[in-house]
Amino acid sequence: MGLVNGAAQAPAERVPKQDRSRATRQRLLEAAVACLAERGWAGSTVSVVAERAGVSRGAAQHHFPTREDLFTAAVEYVAEERSTALRALFPEGAADRRAVVVALVDLYTGPLFRAALHLWVAASNEDQLRSRVTELEGRVGRETHRIAVDLLNADETRPGVRETVQGFLDMSRGLGLANLLTDDTTRRAGVVTQWAEILDATLG
């Protein structure tokens, strides 16, 4: 009878542990993103992230054995959050293209993108990171392009449409870079208005 009870109780005991493990991993990813955005790569060690997440360094290394594992997972988490946030912006469809332009630019100038930028810079000098980040950003770029095409209601079978959408995304990324140094809000508003007009003229 004791064995039966033991077997019946074991799953109930494991579930909270699994929940705690998932919660710890989530805290570490969120802390890693925040550290990258605020401190950059040089200031974002596993110890710093663990302290911010409120867990021990050992617990952090249990989930992510290396620093590269931690920050690559963090940026992948960022990418998933960006995609989810984008798709949730207009559940009933966008009212107009300018609203989509504003939302996409906001995505590229926010803290999630800032964290990704710091990882790009680190990857340019860190061989262990470069291949991981290159593959990840390629996937993120393709997904972002697909989402933008859907939200902008763009017909890429028409000449020039694909290039215009990609040009807009490249411009948004550039605004994100500029925003690292100064508050670019005022100038950005004029650029957003102009690009909304360009997209309307090109996409029809």
C-alpha positions as CSV (number, residue, x, y, z in Angstrom):
1,M,0.0,0.0,0.0
2,G,2.9,2.3,0.8
3,L,4.4,1.7,-2.6
4,V,1.1,2.6,-4.3
5,N,0.8,5.7,-2.2
6,G,4.4,6.6,-2.9
7,A,3.8,6.2,-6.7
8,A,0.6,8.2,-6.5
9,Q,2.3,11.0,-4.6
10,A,5.5,11.3,-6.7
11,P,4.0,13.1,-9.7
12,A,2.3,15.6,-7.3
13,E,5.7,16.3,-5.7
14,R,7.5,16.7,-9.0
15,V,5.1,19.2,-10.5
16,P,5.9,22.1,-8.1
17,K,9.6,21.4,-8.7
18,Q,9.1,21.6,-12.5
19,D,7.1,24.8,-12.0
20,R,9.9,26.2,-9.9
21,S,12.5,25.2,-12.5
22,R,10.5,26.9,-15.3
23,A,10.0,30.0,-13.2
24,T,13.8,30.2,-12.4
25,R,14.6,29.8,-16.1
26,Q,12.1,32.6,-17.0
27,R,13.6,34.9,-14.3
28,L,17.1,34.3,-15.7
29,L,16.1,35.0,-19.3
30,E,14.3,38.2,-18.3
31,A,17.3,39.3,-16.1
32,A,19.7,38.5,-18.9
33,V,17.7,40.7,-21.4
34,A,17.5,43.6,-18.9
35,C,21.3,43.3,-18.2
36,L,22.2,43.3,-21.9
37,A,19.9,46.3,-22.5
38,E,21.4,48.3,-19.5
39,R,25.0,47.1,-19.2
40,G,25.9,45.7,-22.6
41,W,27.8,42.5,-23.1
42,A,30.9,43.5,-21.0
43,G,28.8,44.2,-17.9
44,S,26.5,41.2,-18.2
45,T,28.2,38.2,-16.6
46,V,26.4,35.1,-15.4
47,S,26.9,36.2,-11.8
48,V,25.3,39.6,-12.4
49,V,22.4,38.0,-14.1
50,A,21.9,35.4,-11.4
51,E,22.0,38.1,-8.7
52,R,19.4,40.2,-10.6
53,A,17.2,37.1,-11.0
54,G,17.5,36.3,-7.3
55,V,19.1,32.9,-7.9
56,S,22.5,31.4,-7.1
57,R,25.2,31.2,-9.8
58,G,25.0,27.4,-9.5
59,A,21.3,27.5,-10.3
60,A,22.0,29.7,-13.3
61,Q,24.7,27.3,-14.6
62,H,22.4,24.4,-14.1
63,H,20.0,25.9,-16.6
64,F,22.6,27.5,-18.8
65,P,26.1,25.9,-18.6
66,T,27.9,28.8,-20.4
67,R,27.5,32.5,-20.7
68,E,26.9,32.1,-24.4
69,D,24.1,29.6,-23.7
70,L,22.5,32.0,-21.4
71,F,22.6,35.1,-23.7
72,T,21.7,33.2,-26.9
73,A,18.7,31.8,-25.1
74,A,17.9,35.2,-23.8
75,V,17.9,36.7,-27.3
76,E,15.8,33.8,-28.6
77,Y,13.4,34.5,-25.9
78,V,13.4,38.2,-26.9
79,A,12.7,37.1,-30.5
80,E,9.7,35.0,-29.5
81,E,8.4,37.9,-27.3
82,R,8.8,40.3,-30.2
83,S,6.9,38.0,-32.6
84,T,4.1,37.4,-30.1
85,A,3.9,41.1,-29.3
86,L,3.7,42.0,-33.1
87,R,1.0,39.4,-33.8
88,A,-1.0,40.6,-30.8
89,L,-0.9,44.3,-31.8
90,F,-3.8,44.1,-34.3
91,P,-5.9,41.0,-33.6
92,E,-8.8,42.5,-35.7
93,G,-6.5,43.8,-38.4
94,A,-4.7,47.2,-38.5
95,A,-6.8,50.3,-39.0
96,D,-4.2,51.9,-41.2
97,R,-0.6,51.4,-42.3
98,R,0.7,54.3,-40.3
99,A,-0.4,52.4,-37.1
100,V,1.6,49.4,-38.3
101,V,4.6,51.6,-39.1
102,V,4.5,53.1,-35.6
103,A,4.1,49.7,-33.9
104,L,7.0,48.2,-35.9
105,V,9.3,51.2,-35.2
106,D,8.4,51.1,-31.5
107,L,9.5,47.4,-31.5
108,Y,12.9,48.3,-32.9
109,T,13.5,51.2,-30.5
110,G,12.4,49.4,-27.4
111,P,14.4,47.5,-24.7
112,L,14.0,44.1,-26.3
113,F,15.7,45.2,-29.5
114,R,18.3,47.1,-27.5
115,A,19.3,43.9,-25.8
116,A,19.6,42.1,-29.2
117,L,21.8,44.9,-30.5
118,H,24.3,44.4,-27.6
119,L,24.5,40.7,-28.4
120,W,25.2,41.5,-32.1
121,V,28.1,43.7,-31.1
122,A,29.4,41.0,-28.8
123,A,29.0,38.4,-31.5
124,S,31.1,40.4,-33.9
125,N,34.1,39.9,-31.6
126,E,33.2,36.5,-30.0
127,D,33.7,33.5,-32.2
128,Q,31.6,31.2,-30.0
129,L,28.7,33.6,-30.2
130,R,28.9,34.6,-33.9
131,S,27.4,31.5,-35.5
132,R,24.6,31.2,-32.9
133,V,23.6,34.8,-33.2
134,T,23.9,34.8,-37.0
135,E,21.6,31.8,-37.3
136,L,19.1,33.2,-34.7
137,E,18.9,36.7,-36.3
138,G,18.4,35.2,-39.7
139,R,15.4,33.3,-38.4
140,V,14.1,36.4,-36.5
141,G,14.6,38.6,-39.6
142,R,12.6,36.2,-41.8
143,E,9.8,36.0,-39.2
144,T,9.7,39.8,-38.8
145,H,9.5,40.2,-42.5
146,R,6.6,37.8,-42.8
147,I,4.7,39.5,-40.0
148,A,5.3,42.9,-41.5
149,V,4.0,41.7,-44.9
150,D,0.8,40.4,-43.2
151,L,0.3,43.5,-41.1
152,L,0.9,45.9,-44.0
153,N,-1.3,43.8,-46.3
154,A,1.5,43.8,-48.9
155,D,1.4,41.8,-52.1
156,E,4.9,40.7,-52.7
157,T,4.1,39.4,-56.2
158,R,4.1,43.0,-57.3
159,P,7.5,44.4,-58.4
160,G,9.3,46.4,-55.7
161,V,7.0,45.5,-52.9
162,R,9.3,43.0,-51.1
163,E,12.2,45.4,-51.4
164,T,10.1,48.3,-50.0
165,V,9.0,46.3,-47.0
166,Q,12.6,45.2,-46.3
167,G,13.8,48.7,-46.8
168,F,11.3,49.9,-44.2
169,L,12.5,47.2,-41.7
170,D,16.1,48.1,-42.3
171,M,15.2,51.8,-41.7
172,S,13.5,50.8,-38.4
173,R,16.6,48.9,-37.3
174,G,18.6,52.1,-38.1
175,L,16.3,54.1,-35.9
176,G,16.9,51.6,-33.1
177,L,20.7,52.1,-33.4
178,A,20.3,55.9,-33.3
179,N,18.1,55.5,-30.2
180,L,21.0,53.9,-28.3
181,L,22.8,57.2,-28.1
182,T,20.1,59.9,-27.9
183,D,16.4,60.2,-27.5
184,D,15.4,60.4,-31.1
185,T,11.6,60.7,-30.6
186,T,11.0,64.0,-32.4
187,R,13.0,63.2,-35.5
188,R,11.6,59.7,-35.5
189,A,8.0,60.9,-35.7
190,G,8.7,62.7,-39.0
191,V,10.5,59.7,-40.4
192,V,7.6,57.4,-39.5
193,T,5.1,59.8,-41.2
194,Q,7.2,59.8,-44.4
195,W,7.6,56.0,-44.5
196,A,3.8,55.5,-44.0
197,E,3.3,57.7,-47.1
198,I,6.0,55.7,-49.0
199,L,4.4,52.4,-48.1
200,D,0.9,53.6,-49.1
201,A,2.2,54.8,-52.4
202,T,4.1,51.6,-53.1
203,L,1.8,49.0,-51.7
204,G,-1.4,50.6,-53.0
